[in-house]
Amino acid sequence: MHQKTLHVRRRPEQFLSDERRVITRLLVPGGDERCKGLVGRILALDETEATAQLGAVKRDFAGRHRNIDDVFDRHFRQAAKFLDGHYEISEPRRRLIGAFFTMEYAIEAAALFNPSIVPHFDQSGLAGGACRFIMSLRATGEGHISSIVFRTGVIDGAGEISVNPCSPFVGSAHPDPEAVREKRTFFYKLIEMGGYSDAAGQILDQLPVEFAFADLERAIAAMREHAPNHEDFERAAEQMLWLARSNYTLQFPESSPLSEVVIFPVTENESRGIEDARFVRFVDDDGSSIYYGTYTAYNGFQILPQLLHTKDFRHFTIVTLNGKFAQNKGMALFPRRIKGRYVMISRQDGENLHIMSSTNIRFWNELQHLRGPKRPWELVQIGNCGSPIETEKGWLLLTHGVGPMRQYCIGADLLDLEDPSRVIAYAKEPILCPNEKEREGYVPNVVYSCGAIVHNGQLILPYAMSDSATSFATVPLDELLAYLLD
């Protein structure tokens, strides 16, 4: 019996890192005394010189950012605590202070990799058989801090891919202080992380069923001086504030091109990076759709699985994943419920594939082992390459395997449609391994993806090459299914 032929086409499109794509960040150059000294030196400038200095800064930087004055105003408000009572300050001097507390950060300077792709929410105005897409990528800059960026393009009826030009501007967003948290879910997560105590319960009692971050701050402040055990109270308050900050919303301007949207770390638990987002267009039982993304938050010491959801890729809600099995990296959500339950692929132990199910998308307490490493090219470990794709033959699950010399290759499994814990077939050989042009990079000998789509009978697989660049490969779906079932 002959092995089925598999035609994998590597496409010419490439996404490369661009050090010119920069965001603005708050710069705090030292402790309080040093910051007060800096503000004092700026205040010592006469008005003419301060205005001239601001003009020089704006000539150099206004063309690199949209609304640079808004950035300076925001950072001035954050630096105002160092003013020592000076409040009558002209607008140019306020903005100059803001400029001294601002820095640029090149979000893609180190790498642009680990892509995920979903159909765009707007499919209007396309030729017959075409599909507009959104692709997410992991962008990494100075200090290896990762964020999520986006690109858009079109796959035409013949399978040709065109990518839209990338905006020269990038815009980060800040958590909405008015966003509400659900008290019940907050309570369960506190218990799970070992943060619930008598003090935490007393604080929770002061909160409404849905509360904003300011409500929590007020409840803590009101109870602080009357707390019977100050140390226990402060520990509880710190954990509750940390958890509240880990659940937030971001709003980008509606007019922003998607290539200007960057989800940059804004909380302590993701301070060292937002890693490997796996996006999926999820269709619920009532026909409504929403985009979910799972990612790994990293603070330099611990990882925390997070979930975001959006309908338009401009308003994002970010929440913690909860439950006994909401741990480790590489979670990928199925694109619909199965028998009324959410289903997720995960890797609990670093080397095996597992499958989880739940009636609540934020809580994961049920787990089954799916399979372990079987073939030589995956004997070190296996993981998923994004959300499973529904086909008439079963759920197509792209996988990555690690073999000799820590080489990462991409394979595929086929899971039963009604019982995805049952593996129907798996690739005996990888469908994509790094070739000579792809093996050199920041992390050599790696091809990796966080999600693919099927369009007009073709598997469209964006993949990263050695953590340095990103491209596409395409595979006829019927060939791939026959290859797996052979």
Backbone torsions as a table, in degrees:
resi	resn	phi	psi	omega
1	MET	NA	129.8	-176.9
2	HIS	-85.2	139.1	174.2
3	GLN	-65.8	134.5	178.4
4	LYS	-60.8	144.7	178.7
5	THR	-83.3	140.6	179.0
6	LEU	-125.2	117.1	-178.2
7	HIS	-98.3	103.0	177.4
8	VAL	-101.3	121.8	-179.3
9	ARG	-107.2	118.8	172.5
10	ARG	-83.5	128.5	-176.2
11	ARG	-93.9	161.4	-175.8
12	PRO	-79.7	-18.7	-176.8
13	GLU	-61.5	138.7	176.1
14	GLN	-138.4	143.1	173.8
15	PHE	-110.8	117.8	-177.3
16	LEU	-113.5	151.5	177.8
17	SER	-65.0	148.4	-177.6
18	ASP	-133.5	107.6	-176.7
19	GLU	-68.9	-9.1	178.8
20	ARG	-79.4	-13.7	-178.7
21	ARG	-84.5	106.2	-172.7
22	VAL	-126.2	147.3	170.8
23	ILE	-112.6	167.9	173.8
24	THR	-100.4	143.9	177.5
25	ARG	-134.2	153.5	174.1
26	LEU	-66.7	131.1	175.7
27	LEU	-109.6	120.1	173.5
28	VAL	-111.9	104.1	-168.4
29	PRO	-75.8	1.1	179.5
30	GLY	169.5	-162.3	178.6
31	GLY	-71.5	179.9	-175.2
32	ASP	-56.9	-43.5	-176.7
33	GLU	-65.5	-39.8	178.8
34	ARG	-66.0	-41.1	179.1
35	CYS	-64.8	-40.2	176.8
36	LYS	-63.2	-37.9	177.6
37	GLY	-63.8	-41.4	177.4
38	LEU	-61.9	-47.2	179.5
39	VAL	-61.1	-40.3	178.4
40	GLY	-60.5	-39.5	179.6
41	ARG	-68.9	-34.4	176.6
42	ILE	-68.9	-40.1	179.0
43	LEU	-66.2	-24.5	-179.5
44	ALA	-75.1	-16.1	177.6
45	LEU	-68.0	142.1	175.4
46	ASP	-73.3	163.5	-171.0
47	GLU	-60.8	-38.7	-179.1
48	THR	-63.7	-44.1	-179.1
49	GLU	-68.5	-39.3	178.8
50	ALA	-61.8	-43.7	178.7
51	THR	-64.0	-40.2	179.3
52	ALA	-65.8	-40.5	179.3
53	GLN	-64.6	-41.5	177.8
54	LEU	-62.3	-41.9	178.6
55	GLY	-60.0	-41.1	179.4
56	ALA	-64.9	-41.2	178.8
57	VAL	-62.9	-44.5	-178.1
58	LYS	-67.3	-34.7	176.3
59	ARG	-62.3	-36.2	-177.6
60	ASP	-79.9	-30.5	-167.7
61	PHE	-122.0	-15.2	-175.6
62	ALA	-62.8	-32.5	-179.5
63	GLY	-75.8	-7.4	-178.4
64	ARG	-97.2	-9.2	-175.9
65	HIS	-143.4	148.4	170.3
66	ARG	-77.4	132.7	172.2
67	ASN	56.1	59.0	-179.4
68	ILE	-62.7	-29.7	178.0
69	ASP	-62.7	-37.1	177.9
70	ASP	-62.6	-38.8	177.9
71	VAL	-62.5	-48.5	-179.0
72	PHE	-62.7	-39.8	178.4
73	ASP	-62.8	-43.4	-178.9
74	ARG	-64.8	-43.3	-178.2
75	HIS	-73.9	-26.7	172.8
76	PHE	-64.7	-42.7	-179.9
77	ARG	-61.1	-34.3	178.8
78	GLN	-75.9	-25.0	179.1
79	ALA	-93.0	-4.6	-174.3
80	ALA	-61.7	-23.8	-179.0
81	LYS	-67.1	-13.2	179.7
82	PHE	-94.7	9.9	-173.5
83	LEU	-80.1	-18.6	-179.8
84	ASP	56.4	44.4	173.8
85	GLY	90.3	-1.5	178.1
86	HIS	-84.2	108.8	-177.6
87	TYR	-116.7	-22.9	-179.1
88	GLU	-87.1	82.8	-175.9
89	ILE	-125.3	137.0	-178.6
90	SER	-67.5	159.1	179.2
91	GLU	-60.0	-45.9	178.0
92	PRO	-58.4	-39.5	-178.7
93	ARG	-71.0	-36.8	176.3
94	ARG	-59.9	-45.3	-178.8
95	ARG	-69.2	-30.9	176.0
96	LEU	-66.5	-41.8	175.0
97	ILE	-59.4	-44.4	177.1
98	GLY	-58.6	-38.1	179.7
99	ALA	-65.1	-37.7	178.8
100	PHE	-68.9	-20.4	177.8
101	PHE	-103.3	26.7	-180.0
102	THR	-125.0	143.0	172.9
103	MET	-136.7	158.4	172.7
104	GLU	-95.9	148.7	176.3
105	TYR	-132.9	123.5	179.9
106	ALA	-85.2	102.2	-169.2
107	ILE	-68.4	-25.2	-175.9
108	GLU	-112.4	11.5	-169.5
109	ALA	-59.7	-31.9	-177.0
110	ALA	-92.0	-43.5	-174.0
111	ALA	-166.3	160.1	175.3
112	LEU	-141.4	108.6	-166.2
113	PHE	-157.5	-174.4	176.2
114	ASN	49.7	69.0	-174.4
115	PRO	-83.7	158.5	171.7
116	SER	-137.7	146.0	-175.1
117	ILE	-134.1	139.8	176.9
118	VAL	-140.1	156.5	172.6
119	PRO	-63.1	139.8	178.1
120	HIS	-65.2	149.8	177.9
121	PHE	-72.5	-15.2	179.4
122	ASP	-116.1	107.5	179.5
123	GLN	-108.1	19.5	-177.2
124	SER	-78.1	155.1	172.8
125	GLY	72.3	20.5	-179.1
126	LEU	-103.2	154.1	173.8
127	ALA	-68.7	159.5	-178.8
128	GLY	-57.3	136.4	177.7
129	GLY	81.9	0.7	-178.2
130	ALA	-94.3	158.3	178.7
131	CYS	-138.7	126.6	173.7
132	ARG	-85.9	140.6	-176.7
133	PHE	-129.3	160.3	170.3
134	ILE	-119.0	131.1	177.2
135	MET	-119.4	130.1	173.1
136	SER	-96.9	151.0	176.2
137	LEU	-139.5	154.4	173.7
138	ARG	-90.5	115.3	178.5
139	ALA	-101.3	133.9	-177.1
140	THR	-127.6	131.1	-178.9
141	GLY	-122.9	-154.9	-178.1
142	GLU	-51.9	136.2	-179.8
143	GLY	74.7	11.1	179.9
144	HIS	58.1	36.6	175.0
145	ILE	-87.2	125.4	-175.5
146	SER	-103.2	148.1	175.6
147	SER	-139.9	175.1	179.6
148	ILE	-107.5	127.1	175.3
149	VAL	-124.2	169.3	-173.2
150	PHE	-134.3	150.7	171.0
151	ARG	-134.5	158.3	177.5
152	THR	-129.9	160.3	178.5
153	GLY	-173.2	-171.4	-177.5
154	VAL	-135.4	136.8	169.3
155	ILE	-104.7	119.4	-175.9
156	ASP	-83.1	-180.0	-175.2
157	GLY	-62.9	-23.6	179.8
158	ALA	-92.4	0.6	179.2
159	GLY	90.7	3.1	177.3
160	GLU	-76.2	145.4	-174.0
161	ILE	-114.3	129.5	172.5
162	SER	-122.7	139.4	-176.2
163	VAL	-112.2	133.6	-179.8
164	ASN	-71.4	147.3	177.4
165	PRO	-58.8	147.9	-178.5
166	CYS	-91.3	133.7	178.6
167	SER	-63.8	145.0	175.8
168	PRO	-73.2	-13.2	-178.5
169	PHE	-99.1	155.0	174.4
170	VAL	-135.4	139.2	-179.5
171	GLY	-130.7	122.9	173.8
172	SER	-95.1	159.8	179.9
173	ALA	-120.2	165.1	-178.5
174	HIS	-119.8	145.7	-177.4
175	PRO	-53.6	139.2	178.0
176	ASP	-74.5	115.8	-177.6
177	PRO	-67.6	-17.2	-179.0
178	GLU	-91.3	-4.2	-178.6
179	ALA	-62.1	141.8	-176.5
180	VAL	-101.6	149.8	173.6
181	ARG	-112.5	150.2	177.9
182	GLU	-87.1	121.1	-174.8
183	LYS	-59.6	-41.0	-176.6
184	ARG	-62.8	-47.3	179.5
185	THR	-65.1	-39.0	178.2
186	PHE	-60.3	-42.5	179.2
187	PHE	-61.8	-46.2	-179.5
188	TYR	-63.9	-39.8	179.9
189	LYS	-67.8	-36.8	176.2
190	LEU	-58.9	-43.8	178.7
191	ILE	-62.1	-45.7	-177.4
192	GLU	-60.6	-40.0	-177.8
193	MET	-86.8	6.3	178.6
194	GLY	74.1	22.6	-176.2
195	GLY	-101.8	0.3	-179.3
196	TYR	-85.4	135.5	179.5
197	SER	-151.9	178.3	176.3
198	ASP	-58.7	-41.0	-179.9
199	ALA	-64.4	-43.3	178.7
200	ALA	-63.5	-39.5	178.2
201	GLY	-62.8	-38.7	178.5
202	GLN	-65.8	-38.4	177.1
203	ILE	-66.9	-44.7	-179.7
204	LEU	-60.2	-35.7	-179.7
205	ASP	-60.0	-24.4	-178.4
206	GLN	-85.6	-6.7	-173.6
207	LEU	-97.8	147.7	173.8
208	PRO	-72.8	174.0	-178.1
209	VAL	-59.1	-38.0	172.0
210	GLU	-122.8	131.3	-174.1
211	PHE	-136.2	151.2	174.3
212	ALA	-93.2	167.8	-179.4
213	PHE	-59.7	-38.5	180.0
214	ALA	-63.7	-33.1	176.7
215	ASP	-62.3	-42.2	178.9
216	LEU	-65.3	-43.4	179.0
217	GLU	-60.7	-41.9	-179.8
218	ARG	-66.1	-40.7	-180.0
219	ALA	-63.3	-40.6	179.3
220	ILE	-66.9	-45.0	-179.1
221	ALA	-62.8	-39.1	-177.7
222	ALA	-68.0	-29.1	-175.5
223	MET	-98.6	-12.3	-170.8
224	ARG	-58.6	-49.7	-173.6
225	GLU	-72.5	-15.9	-179.5
226	HIS	-103.4	3.6	-177.9
227	ALA	-66.6	128.6	-177.8
228	PRO	-68.9	-33.5	178.6
229	ASN	-120.7	99.2	-172.2
230	HIS	-61.0	-42.0	-177.0
231	GLU	-64.0	-45.7	178.6
232	ASP	-63.7	-39.6	-179.6
233	PHE	-63.0	-47.5	-177.7
234	GLU	-65.1	-35.2	177.2
235	ARG	-64.8	-44.7	179.2
236	ALA	-64.1	-43.9	-179.5
237	ALA	-61.5	-42.4	-179.1
238	GLU	-63.2	-43.9	-179.8
239	GLN	-66.9	-37.4	-179.4
240	MET	-69.6	-39.1	177.4
241	LEU	-66.1	-40.8	177.9
242	TRP	-60.1	-45.5	-179.6
243	LEU	-65.4	-41.5	179.6
244	ALA	-63.8	-39.3	178.9
245	ARG	-68.6	-24.2	179.7
246	SER	-77.4	-8.9	177.2
247	ASN	-119.6	110.9	-170.1
248	TYR	-153.4	171.4	175.5
249	THR	-124.3	150.5	176.3
250	LEU	-124.1	139.8	178.1
251	GLN	-127.9	120.6	174.9
252	PHE	-102.8	153.9	179.2
253	PRO	-56.8	138.5	-179.5
254	GLU	-59.0	-29.7	-177.0
255	SER	-82.8	-4.6	-176.2
256	SER	-69.3	128.1	168.3
257	PRO	-59.8	147.4	-176.0
258	LEU	-63.0	-24.9	178.3
259	SER	-71.4	-10.6	175.4
260	GLU	-90.6	-11.0	-177.1
261	VAL	-82.4	126.8	173.6
262	VAL	-134.0	128.0	175.1
263	ILE	-94.2	101.1	-175.4
264	PHE	-103.8	146.7	-179.3
265	PRO	-53.5	131.0	179.6
266	VAL	-128.9	-3.4	-179.0
267	THR	-123.4	166.7	-178.3
268	GLU	-61.8	-40.4	-173.5
269	ASN	-71.4	-16.5	177.4
270	GLU	-117.0	20.7	-172.7
271	SER	-62.9	-24.4	178.2
272	ARG	-103.3	7.5	171.9
273	GLY	144.6	151.8	171.6
274	ILE	-111.6	114.0	-166.3
275	GLU	-115.4	135.1	163.0
276	ASP	55.1	60.5	177.2
277	ALA	-67.6	133.9	176.1
278	ARG	-115.2	105.9	-177.7
279	PHE	-94.5	149.3	175.1
280	VAL	-148.2	141.7	171.1
281	ARG	-85.4	113.4	-174.7
282	PHE	-100.7	126.7	178.1
283	VAL	-109.5	120.1	-177.1
284	ASP	-83.5	173.7	-175.5
285	ASP	-62.2	-26.3	179.4
286	ASP	-87.3	4.6	179.0
287	GLY	90.8	-9.5	177.8
288	SER	-72.3	152.4	-178.0
289	SER	-128.7	153.6	178.1
290	ILE	-154.7	155.5	176.9
291	TYR	-100.3	127.4	173.1
292	TYR	-109.8	149.0	173.4
293	GLY	-137.7	128.6	172.6
294	THR	-102.0	140.6	177.2
295	TYR	-149.0	169.5	180.0
296	THR	-106.3	121.3	173.2
297	ALA	-91.1	136.9	-176.3
298	TYR	-132.9	131.3	-179.6
299	ASN	-111.1	12.8	-178.4
300	GLY	97.8	-15.9	-178.8
301	PHE	-130.2	-39.7	-175.6
302	GLN	-130.9	155.2	173.4
303	ILE	-108.0	150.4	-179.8
304	LEU	-140.2	119.4	177.7
305	PRO	-72.5	132.6	-178.6
306	GLN	-124.1	159.8	178.1
307	LEU	-128.2	133.7	172.3
308	LEU	-122.4	155.2	172.9
309	HIS	-141.6	151.6	-177.5
310	THR	-158.0	156.2	172.0
311	LYS	-108.8	-23.0	-172.3
312	ASP	-131.3	3.8	179.8
313	PHE	60.9	23.8	172.1
314	ARG	-128.1	-25.6	173.7
315	HIS	-116.1	116.8	-175.9
316	PHE	-120.3	137.0	171.1
317	THR	-111.7	126.5	-176.5
318	ILE	-116.1	128.8	-177.8
319	VAL	-136.6	158.9	174.6
320	THR	-78.9	145.8	170.8
321	LEU	-89.2	138.7	-172.1
322	ASN	-122.9	164.7	176.7
323	GLY	112.7	163.4	-175.9
324	LYS	-57.5	-34.2	-173.7
325	PHE	-107.8	12.9	173.2
326	ALA	-84.8	78.5	-175.5
327	GLN	-152.7	169.6	179.4
328	ASN	64.4	-174.7	-174.1
329	LYS	-99.1	170.4	165.4
330	GLY	72.3	47.1	174.1
331	MET	-88.6	140.6	-179.4
332	ALA	-139.9	123.4	-174.2
333	LEU	-86.5	138.0	171.7
334	PHE	-65.9	151.7	-173.8
335	PRO	-79.0	0.1	174.7
336	ARG	-156.2	168.1	173.5
337	ARG	-71.8	152.1	173.4
338	ILE	-122.3	117.3	-175.6
339	LYS	53.1	42.8	174.7
340	GLY	81.1	3.7	-174.8
341	ARG	-121.5	145.9	169.1
342	TYR	-71.5	144.9	-178.9
343	VAL	-132.9	141.4	-175.6
344	MET	-140.0	139.4	169.1
345	ILE	-87.6	139.0	179.4
346	SER	-146.6	172.7	175.0
347	ARG	-135.5	103.1	-172.6
348	GLN	-79.5	-35.2	-169.0
349	ASP	-112.6	7.6	178.7
350	GLY	88.8	-9.8	-177.0
351	GLU	-139.8	-17.7	-178.6
352	ASN	-111.5	154.7	172.8
353	LEU	-89.8	136.2	176.2
354	HIS	-127.3	162.7	177.2
355	ILE	-128.6	133.0	-178.1
356	MET	-118.5	154.3	174.7
357	SER	-141.0	154.8	-176.5
358	SER	-163.2	153.4	171.3
359	THR	-88.3	-11.0	-179.7
360	ASN	-125.3	120.4	-172.8
361	ILE	-63.6	-16.4	-178.3
362	ARG	-97.2	-8.7	-176.7
363	PHE	-125.2	126.5	-174.7
364	TRP	-129.6	104.2	-176.6
365	ASN	-127.2	7.0	179.2
366	GLU	-123.1	132.2	-170.4
367	LEU	-143.0	140.3	170.3
368	GLN	-131.4	144.0	172.6
369	HIS	-72.9	131.3	179.9
370	LEU	-94.2	-62.0	172.0
371	ARG	-167.0	161.9	176.3
372	GLY	-108.0	-178.5	177.1
373	PRO	-60.9	135.5	-177.1
374	LYS	-126.1	-38.1	-173.8
375	ARG	-103.2	156.8	-176.4
376	PRO	-54.4	-33.9	-176.0
377	TRP	-75.3	-4.1	-178.3
378	GLU	-132.5	17.6	-172.0
379	LEU	-68.9	-24.1	178.6
380	VAL	-71.3	-49.7	179.1
381	GLN	-169.8	160.3	172.2
382	ILE	-130.0	159.6	176.4
383	GLY	-157.7	177.4	-180.0
384	ASN	-92.6	158.8	173.0
385	CYS	-114.2	45.5	175.7
386	GLY	112.5	-179.5	-175.9
387	SER	-65.9	142.6	176.1
388	PRO	-60.5	150.7	-178.8
389	ILE	-112.4	128.7	-177.9
390	GLU	-77.8	127.0	174.3
391	THR	-129.6	169.4	180.0
392	GLU	-66.8	-20.4	-178.4
393	LYS	-93.3	-13.4	-177.4
394	GLY	147.8	-178.8	176.6
395	TRP	-79.4	119.6	177.5
396	LEU	-85.9	113.5	-179.8
397	LEU	-110.7	110.7	174.3
398	LEU	-75.9	139.0	-176.7
399	THR	-126.9	161.2	166.2
400	HIS	-118.8	143.6	178.1
401	GLY	-127.1	146.6	179.2
402	VAL	-113.7	125.1	-177.6
403	GLY	-120.5	-153.1	-179.1
404	PRO	-56.7	146.4	179.7
405	MET	61.7	24.3	-178.4
406	ARG	52.5	40.0	175.5
407	GLN	-83.6	127.9	177.1
408	TYR	-95.6	127.4	173.5
409	CYS	-124.5	162.3	179.9
410	ILE	-108.2	127.6	176.4
411	GLY	-122.1	-163.1	-178.6
412	ALA	-154.7	144.7	172.3
413	ASP	-121.0	158.6	173.8
414	LEU	-122.4	124.4	-176.8
415	LEU	-111.7	149.6	178.8
416	ASP	-61.4	137.3	-176.1
417	LEU	-64.9	-39.4	-176.9
418	GLU	-90.8	-24.8	179.4
419	ASP	-134.1	81.2	-173.8
420	PRO	-67.6	-3.8	173.5
421	SER	-77.4	-6.2	178.9
422	ARG	-101.2	118.0	179.0
423	VAL	-84.4	117.3	178.6
424	ILE	-79.0	-42.9	-176.7
425	ALA	-159.7	161.1	173.7
426	TYR	-147.2	153.5	-176.6
427	ALA	-67.8	126.0	178.0
428	LYS	-75.7	-25.7	174.6
429	GLU	-128.0	151.6	179.6
430	PRO	-65.3	152.2	176.4
431	ILE	-89.7	-15.8	178.3
432	LEU	-152.0	125.0	174.2
433	CYS	-126.7	153.1	-179.8
434	PRO	-63.1	127.6	175.2
435	ASN	-91.4	-173.6	-174.3
436	GLU	-62.8	-29.6	-179.6
437	LYS	-82.2	-13.2	-173.6
438	GLU	-110.1	-8.8	-170.5
439	ARG	-85.2	-13.5	-179.2
440	GLU	-95.4	136.7	178.2
441	GLY	168.1	-167.3	-177.5
442	TYR	-59.1	-41.9	172.0
443	VAL	-125.2	99.6	-170.2
444	PRO	-69.2	157.5	171.8
445	ASN	67.3	40.2	-177.2
446	VAL	-131.9	129.7	158.4
447	VAL	-118.6	141.3	-169.7
448	TYR	-157.8	141.7	176.6
449	SER	-137.8	154.9	175.9
450	CYS	-116.2	13.9	176.4
451	GLY	155.9	139.2	-179.5
452	ALA	-128.6	172.5	173.8
453	ILE	-136.9	163.4	172.6
454	VAL	-110.8	131.9	177.0
455	HIS	-141.5	126.6	178.5
456	ASN	49.9	44.2	175.0
457	GLY	78.8	7.7	179.0
458	GLN	-117.0	134.1	168.7
459	LEU	-79.1	119.7	177.8
460	ILE	-100.3	110.3	-171.9
461	LEU	-117.5	99.7	171.4
462	PRO	-76.0	140.1	-178.0
463	TYR	-147.0	150.1	178.4
464	ALA	-91.9	148.0	-179.6
465	MET	-114.4	105.4	175.5
466	SER	52.4	38.2	175.9
467	ASP	57.2	27.6	-176.6
468	SER	-126.5	-29.3	-179.4
469	ALA	-152.8	171.5	-176.4
470	THR	-135.0	142.7	177.3
471	SER	-143.1	-168.8	178.3
472	PHE	-123.4	149.6	164.2
473	ALA	-129.5	149.4	176.8
474	THR	-125.7	147.2	-179.6
475	VAL	-141.0	129.6	173.5
476	PRO	-59.3	128.0	-174.0
477	LEU	-63.8	-41.2	-178.4
478	ASP	-64.1	-35.6	176.4
479	GLU	-65.0	-42.5	-178.4
480	LEU	-65.1	-42.3	179.3
481	LEU	-65.6	-41.0	177.7
482	ALA	-64.6	-38.0	177.9
483	TYR	-61.8	-42.8	-179.9
484	LEU	-69.2	-37.5	-174.2
485	LEU	-88.2	-5.8	-176.9
486	ASP	-62.6	NA	NA
